[in-house]
Amino acid sequence: MKTLTEWFEDYGESHRNERNKAIHYACVPLIYFSVLGLLSGIPSYSLCRILPGPLEIHAHFGTLLLPFVLLYYLRFSIPITVGMAIFSVVCLGIIGWIDGLLGWRSWQWSLGIFAAAWVGQFFGHRIEGKKPSFLKDLSFLLIGPAWILAGVYRKWGISY
C-alpha cells in the first residue's frame, strides 16, 4: 500500500506549473463541494437532522457516503481526516443553507459548479502539458482534495 507521501508525490508530478496548481487550489475544493451537493440532491428520506439550526444538515446520500470517504483518509493520516471532516461539514452546512434559505435545488447549482470546475481543471492540465492523474488511477479523485489540504497545512505549519 502506498503511503500518503507517495500518493502526493505521484499526484504532484502533473501539478508542477504554478498556474495549474492555482487552478487546482480553486477547482478541487469546488468539485468536492459540488459532488456533495449533487449527492444531497438525490431524493432520500430525511432520516435525521445532523446540525439543527441555520446550517441544518439532513441525512442524504452525501452524508451517508461521507463516513466511507473519511475512512479512506484515515488509512493515511489523522490530521488529513480531521481536516477533510471539517471541510465536509462546512460544505454540507453551506449546501443546506443554500437549499433551505434560498430554496434552490442543490443538484441544479451543483451541476453547474461541477462542470465549470472540471473545465478549469482540464484547462490547468493543458497549461501543464500533462494528463490529469485520475486518468491513471481513480484513487487520485480522493487524493486531490487531501493534496490541497496538505498544501494548506504546510503553509500553516501543521504536519500531516
Sequence and secondary structure as in RCSB ss.txt:
>XXXX:A:sequence
MKTLTEWFEDYGESHRNERNKAIHYACVPLIYFSVLGLLSGIPSYSLCRILPGPLEIHAHFGTLLLPFVLLYYLR
FSIPITVGMAIFSVVCLGIIGWIDGLLGWRSWQWSLGIFAAAWVGQFFGHRIEGKKPSFLKDLSFLLIGPAWILA
GVYRKWGISY
>XXXX:A:secstr
   HHHHHHHHHTT  SHHHHHHHHHHHHHHHHHHHHHHHTS      BSS STT  B  HHHHHHHHHHHHHHT
T HHHHHHHHHHHHHHHHHHHHIIIII   HHHHHHHHHHHHHHHHHHHHHHHTS  GGGT TTHHHHHHHHHHH
HHHHHHT   
